[in-house]
Amino acid sequence: MAADVSELSITYTEDGIEVVKELDKVILSKGAWATVIYKYQDWDRGKEVYGPDKYTIRRYQKRSGEYTQKSKFNISSKDQAQKIIAALQQWADEEAG
């Protein structure tokens, strides 16, 4: 894996094709446990194009100087992402008020 959280990536190449293309990432937390949210696209072999944007949240644990993925949550669509954003925003606003 990676020794530094900034080196973590979900890019994946198979048979010379980048089948998971990382578009962006935001590091949500660092340390012994790191949380990263990624924006990515999957390669559609049938159509030979990248599919729609997707999102995933990954948790990593650092052991012996290397980060290892421990869990993940895939956000299946932009609609689901918007619902998550709305819920979090509502809860954050309630706490602030």
N, C-alpha and C positions, 0 to 999 in steps of 0.2 A: 504494500500500500504506500503510504506517504508518511514522512517524518514531521511535516509541517501541515497544518490545516489548510493553508492556501494552496497546497499541491494536490488536494483531493479533487477527484474528477469522476464523472460517470460516463465519460466518453468510452465507447466500446467499439473495437474494430474486429471484424470476422471475415476471413477470406479476402482481405484487402478492401473491404467496404466498411465505412463508418456506420454501423447499424444503430448506434445511439450517439446522437450529436448534441453535445452540451452547448447551449446557447448563452447561458448566463448562470451565475450562482451568487448567493448572498450567505455569508457566514453569520449565523445567528448567535452562536456561542463558541468559545474556544476553551481549551484546558484539557484536563484528563478525559472529559467527555465533550465532544464537539457536535454541534447541530448545524447542518447546511441545507438550504433550500436551493434546488436547481430548476432551471427552465431548460427543456430539451425537446428533441424530436426523434422519433423512430423512423428507420428506413423501411419503406414498404417495398419488399422485393418484387411483388407482382406488378406494381405500377411503376417501379423504379423511380420513386420520388420520396421525399420526406413527408411524413404525415403532419397533422396539426401540432401546435405547441402543447406540451404536457408539463407537469410540475411534479416534483417529488421532494420529500423531506427525508433526510438521512441522518442517523445518529451514529457516531463513531466513538470508539473507546481507544485511548492511547495506552499501549502496553509495550514495554521493552523498546520505547522510542518510536513505535510505528502505530498509525491509526488503522483500526479494523472496523468495518461496518458491523453494527450490532442490530439495527432495525431500520425500517423504511416505511413511509406512507406515500403511496402514489395518489395524486389528485387526478382524477380521470378525465376532467374536461374543464373548459373555461367557466362553464356554468357552475360546476362544483366549487371551483376556486373563488368565484364571486360570492357564493353562499358562505364559504368559510371566512372571507374577508368581512362580509356584512355582520356575521355573528361576532367575530373578534372585535370589530369596531363598536358594535353595540355594547358589548361587555366592558370595553375600555372606557367608553363614554360614561357608562353607569358608575364605574369606579371613580372617575374624575369628578363627577357631579355631586 
